[in-house]
Amino acid sequence: MLLSTEDDRISTLALVHTPGVGAVTIRQLISYCGGAANVYKSDFKKLIKIPGIGDKVVREILKKDKIAFAEKELEDCEKQGGRLHFYTDGDYPSRLKTLYDAPVVLYSQGNFSYNMQRTLGIVGTRQISEYGKSVTEAIIKELVPYKPLVVSGLAYGVDITAHRACLKNEIPTIGVMAGGLNAIYPAAHKKTSREMMESGGLVTENAMATKPEFMRFPARNRIIAGLSDVTIVVESAAKGGSLITAEFAQNYHREVFAVPGSLNSPHSEGCNQLIRDQKAIIFTSVKDMAASIGWHLNENADDRNLTESSTSAPPSFEGFTLDEGQVLSLLKKNGPMQVDELSWQSGMHFNKLANLLLNLEFQGMVRSLPGKKYSLM
């Protein structure tokens, strides 16, 4: 359901900032009421009948005290040159739409598209070593021909090293924040964040003035993982936010790579552990990683698009069932797609789609790629 009216957008934003009302609950409310504005037009008796909506949540909604807050948020975001992306908007990140815990609304500032052909997350320790710094800078430099959008967290260490290397190499990069757009953290990175605005920018799910409290960082990490086709952990201690990001990426069926390090270095303990436990692929080079995940360069392609060699397809899909033709058409249009996204765009149940893809693979029409992706042969 599109949030076609201003009332719906304001009402959705109000629900997002209502205590105790999460993303799953909001989708449930909007679905049952036929729109976010209708949620606030409903009475207690109607709302309490909605599955999964308890007494406490209903009473919070009926206070309606977040409507004025949402109106001011929209105004403040616009004044600052920011944008709001609602989960039904066309510019909402397609990589997040199929995730059960995706934010209902994202705030952004800058100049970029979430839906670039390739996205890559780079995360790591705040206590970066010289080894980690040189590896991060080398990775970014090697990424130039692939033209990805690089996602990180604007934090000290690996994050800011990646952002600054992207600026140097003219690769678009976005920083996902644990606070609001008016609360850049750390403050020492404000200058870099401004430089990122020309080709990249900032992203958050938090209200404009939200302070980056500790509890918000794991939620921030899930967005980094969700926006990225592949995540590289450069350096990490045995415990840390980078490992949380890696875990989210695994849960989202995205590929994770880890840079190996010295057995004597505490900065590499987490990466070595990921590789040992087979929770990440050992990172050796961008070229090897690209081959593993199906990022193929077409040297004859122009700057607008680096096509996948697998996206060439016959002009029609005669002789296939309606469902098969729909899937083949989606793959022809979009290039390699994850199973979750294929399921969402086609409207097919996951089990039905899995069987259909297996049959198409047997027929030599599609091939499976790492990270639960499929492409045309």
NORCORUR-V727953 format. One record per residue. RES is the residue in three letters. PHI is phi in degrees with one decimal (none if undefined). Layout:
BEGIN
res: {RES:RES}
phi: {PHI:PHI}
END
This chain:
BEGIN
res: {MET:LEU:LEU:SER:THR:GLU:ASP:ASP:ARG:ILE:SER:THR:LEU:ALA:LEU:VAL:HIS:THR:PRO:GLY:VAL:GLY:ALA:VAL:THR:ILE:ARG:GLN:LEU:ILE:SER:TYR:CYS:GLY:GLY:ALA:ALA:ASN:VAL:TYR:LYS:SER:ASP:PHE:LYS:LYS:LEU:ILE:LYS:ILE:PRO:GLY:ILE:GLY:ASP:LYS:VAL:VAL:ARG:GLU:ILE:LEU:LYS:LYS:ASP:LYS:ILE:ALA:PHE:ALA:GLU:LYS:GLU:LEU:GLU:ASP:CYS:GLU:LYS:GLN:GLY:GLY:ARG:LEU:HIS:PHE:TYR:THR:ASP:GLY:ASP:TYR:PRO:SER:ARG:LEU:LYS:THR:LEU:TYR:ASP:ALA:PRO:VAL:VAL:LEU:TYR:SER:GLN:GLY:ASN:PHE:SER:TYR:ASN:MET:GLN:ARG:THR:LEU:GLY:ILE:VAL:GLY:THR:ARG:GLN:ILE:SER:GLU:TYR:GLY:LYS:SER:VAL:THR:GLU:ALA:ILE:ILE:LYS:GLU:LEU:VAL:PRO:TYR:LYS:PRO:LEU:VAL:VAL:SER:GLY:LEU:ALA:TYR:GLY:VAL:ASP:ILE:THR:ALA:HIS:ARG:ALA:CYS:LEU:LYS:ASN:GLU:ILE:PRO:THR:ILE:GLY:VAL:MET:ALA:GLY:GLY:LEU:ASN:ALA:ILE:TYR:PRO:ALA:ALA:HIS:LYS:LYS:THR:SER:ARG:GLU:MET:MET:GLU:SER:GLY:GLY:LEU:VAL:THR:GLU:ASN:ALA:MET:ALA:THR:LYS:PRO:GLU:PHE:MET:ARG:PHE:PRO:ALA:ARG:ASN:ARG:ILE:ILE:ALA:GLY:LEU:SER:ASP:VAL:THR:ILE:VAL:VAL:GLU:SER:ALA:ALA:LYS:GLY:GLY:SER:LEU:ILE:THR:ALA:GLU:PHE:ALA:GLN:ASN:TYR:HIS:ARG:GLU:VAL:PHE:ALA:VAL:PRO:GLY:SER:LEU:ASN:SER:PRO:HIS:SER:GLU:GLY:CYS:ASN:GLN:LEU:ILE:ARG:ASP:GLN:LYS:ALA:ILE:ILE:PHE:THR:SER:VAL:LYS:ASP:MET:ALA:ALA:SER:ILE:GLY:TRP:HIS:LEU:ASN:GLU:ASN:ALA:ASP:ASP:ARG:ASN:LEU:THR:GLU:SER:SER:THR:SER:ALA:PRO:PRO:SER:PHE:GLU:GLY:PHE:THR:LEU:ASP:GLU:GLY:GLN:VAL:LEU:SER:LEU:LEU:LYS:LYS:ASN:GLY:PRO:MET:GLN:VAL:ASP:GLU:LEU:SER:TRP:GLN:SER:GLY:MET:HIS:PHE:ASN:LYS:LEU:ALA:ASN:LEU:LEU:LEU:ASN:LEU:GLU:PHE:GLN:GLY:MET:VAL:ARG:SER:LEU:PRO:GLY:LYS:LYS:TYR:SER:LEU:MET}
phi: {none:-77.4:-86.9:-83.8:-111.5:-62.6:-60.0:-64.4:-68.0:-64.4:-65.9:-63.4:-63.1:-63.3:-64.0:-57.8:-100.5:-90.0:-55.2:83.3:-108.7:-95.6:-61.5:-64.7:-63.2:-61.7:-63.3:-63.6:-62.0:-64.3:-63.4:-73.8:-93.4:78.9:143.9:-66.4:-62.2:-69.5:-60.1:-78.9:-92.8:-88.9:-97.5:-58.6:-60.7:-73.5:-67.0:-69.9:-82.5:-72.6:-55.4:84.1:-103.1:-90.1:-57.3:-64.2:-65.7:-59.8:-66.6:-64.3:-64.2:-70.3:-64.7:56.8:-77.0:-91.5:-64.7:-62.9:-61.5:-64.8:-61.5:-69.0:-59.5:-59.5:-66.1:-64.7:-62.9:-65.9:-61.8:-85.3:81.9:-92.0:-134.1:-113.7:-116.5:-86.9:-63.6:-99.5:-74.8:-66.5:-94.1:-68.3:-58.1:-63.7:-70.2:-93.7:-57.7:-89.0:-86.9:-63.3:-109.6:-66.3:-60.3:-72.8:-135.8:-118.6:-98.1:-146.2:-146.0:134.6:-135.8:-163.8:-115.8:-64.4:-101.1:-66.7:-60.2:-131.6:-133.3:-145.2:-99.1:-124.0:-135.3:171.0:-65.5:-75.4:-94.2:-68.8:-93.7:-62.1:-62.2:-62.7:-64.3:-67.7:-66.7:-59.9:-64.7:-67.9:-59.8:-60.9:-62.1:-71.7:-78.0:-49.2:-64.8:-88.1:50.2:-88.5:-95.6:-96.9:-113.6:-150.9:-116.0:64.4:-80.9:-61.0:84.8:-60.5:-58.2:-68.9:-62.4:-65.6:-59.4:-68.5:-67.4:-63.9:-59.6:-63.8:-100.2:57.7:-106.6:-62.3:-144.0:-124.3:-107.0:-92.0:-107.9:-90.2:-116.1:-90.5:-64.5:-91.8:-133.2:-61.3:-137.4:-73.5:-60.1:-63.4:-103.3:-61.6:-61.5:-63.6:-62.0:-67.2:-66.2:-71.7:-65.1:-66.7:-142.0:143.3:153.6:-123.9:-138.7:-159.1:-103.0:-95.7:-58.2:-50.5:-99.3:-62.3:-80.8:-77.2:-72.4:-53.1:-66.1:-86.2:-69.3:-59.4:-65.2:-60.8:-64.3:-66.3:-71.7:-57.5:-64.6:-69.2:-79.8:-105.9:-67.4:-145.9:-118.7:-110.5:-97.4:-84.5:-142.2:-158.0:-73.4:-61.6:-132.5:165.0:-62.5:-63.3:-70.1:-66.4:-60.4:-60.9:-66.0:-60.9:-58.9:-63.1:-64.7:-90.0:63.1:-106.0:-74.8:-125.4:-118.4:-129.6:-83.0:-70.8:-141.4:-61.2:-65.5:-94.2:-98.1:-65.8:-71.0:-108.2:-58.8:-66.2:-64.3:-62.1:-66.1:-59.7:-67.1:-59.6:-85.6:58.5:-98.4:-151.1:-86.6:-65.4:-88.7:-117.0:-168.3:-63.1:-60.5:-66.2:-62.8:-60.6:-64.0:-67.4:-100.5:85.7:-88.4:-104.9:-85.0:-108.1:-64.1:-91.9:-72.6:-84.8:-70.4:-73.2:-160.1:-98.9:-74.7:-83.0:-62.1:-85.4:-88.2:-68.2:-151.9:-62.7:-67.6:-143.7:-124.3:-66.5:94.0:-106.1:-67.6:-60.0:-65.8:-62.4:-62.0:-64.2:-66.4:-62.2:-65.8:-62.9:-68.9:-67.2:-73.6:-101.7:78.9:-54.6:-133.5:-76.5:-58.2:-61.1:-71.0:-60.0:-62.6:-66.5:-72.5:-88.1:77.5:-92.2:-63.1:-55.9:-63.6:-64.1:-65.1:-60.7:-66.1:-64.7:-64.9:-62.9:-64.2:-67.0:-68.0:-62.5:-83.6:76.5:-95.6:-131.4:-135.9:-88.5:-121.9:-57.4:80.3:55.9:-107.1:-133.8:-141.2:-69.1:-69.9}
END
